Amino acid sequence: MAYPVEVDYAYDDVPSTLFDPTRDTDESRNPTWSHKDRLNRCTVSAALGSGAQGIVVASSGNHGASAAAYAARAGLRRVVLASAGAPPAVQSFLDAYGAVVLPVPEHERWSLMRQIVDRLGYHPVSNLTAAAHTGHAFDPEGYKTVAYEICAELGVPAQSGGRALRVSDAEMAAARAELAAGGLWAEVSSAASLAGLRQLAPPSGEGALVCVSTSSGFKDMDVGTNPLEPLSPPDWATVAGRLRAAGISLA
Ligand SMILES: Cc1ncc(COP(=O)(O)O)c(C=O)c1O
């Protein structure tokens, strides 16, 4: 075999949708596998700049883990007010970055966060506040790098309109399955962008459409709760039974 091996598609055989002009920015490639790394690089920089000894964040998952990771790297203490119903992997994730994890009922988190800010002088980096979905003032500085990257890759400024859509859980699940069939395993909330696009189908306008897929499927609520079931007995008859059950013909 000659190296480097060149791999190509059998263009006549691939589904026509493979080359549709929809593209996906896969945010699971960030250091903590979500788009939150873009903004926490900025919020933790703000915390350092303010002279705080630590950060505090209320989050059920992605945001808290990302803030904890960047704070660890910056040498700041990190406190995460987590939700009691967070996915099983969240505790391990936060422990890995040395965060102090405080699982509290959601309605208590804002007053407790305020007390940590007031009593310890820690810098708050949540994406929500008690009043609104406003977040930290530096958040957009991080998020806008997505637009810069799209512009750099496509050679045109990223444009966005002002339309909000409501997508259902079923639509997000379908969009997620579509992404997985294309080789991307996204957290179900990450498939909201593609679900919205599919609601508008067929898309109008010219040029590429870019969906931002915000996080990895590893972050989903039920990940880690479905252990592998060993084949018993581990022989061909059992394998054949499983393959048939999966719709694979053995003829
Ligand atoms: C996977 C995922 N997508 C989207 C969001 C929403 O992000 P934001 O609140 O910054 O708009 C979050 C977190 O809140 C998230 O975890």
The ligand as a Tripos MOL2 file, in Angstrom:
@<TRIPOS>MOLECULE
LIG
   16    16     1     0     0
SMALL
NO_CHARGES

@<TRIPOS>ATOM
      1 C1        -25.0420   22.4520   25.3560 C.3       1 LIG1
      2 C2        -25.5340   23.8520   25.6260 C.ar      1 LIG1
      3 N1        -26.0020   24.5700   24.5940 N.ar      1 LIG1
      4 C3        -26.4530   25.8470   24.7900 C.ar      1 LIG1
      5 C4        -26.4220   26.4340   26.0310 C.ar      1 LIG1
      6 C5        -26.9140   27.8460   26.1690 C.3       1 LIG1
      7 O1        -25.8170   28.6780   26.2330 O.3       1 LIG1
      8 P1        -26.0020   30.2160   26.5960 P.3       1 LIG1
      9 O2        -26.7310   30.2390   27.8880 O.co2     1 LIG1
     10 O3        -24.6280   30.7650   26.7320 O.co2     1 LIG1
     11 O4        -26.7810   30.8390   25.4960 O.co2     1 LIG1
     12 C6        -25.9300   25.7170   27.1360 C.ar      1 LIG1
     13 C7        -25.8400   26.2660   28.5010 C.2       1 LIG1
     14 O5        -26.5500   26.9760   29.0400 O.2       1 LIG1
     15 C8        -25.4620   24.3960   26.9270 C.ar      1 LIG1
     16 O6        -24.9550   23.6740   27.9410 O.3       1 LIG1
@<TRIPOS>BOND
     1     1     2 1
     2     2     3 ar
     3     2    15 ar
     4     3     4 ar
     5     4     5 ar
     6     5     6 1
     7     5    12 ar
     8     6     7 1
     9     7     8 1
    10     8     9 2
    11     8    10 1
    12     8    11 1
    13    12    13 1
    14    12    15 ar
    15    13    14 2
    16    15    16 1
@<TRIPOS>SUBSTRUCTURE
     1 LIG1         1 GROUP 0 **** ****
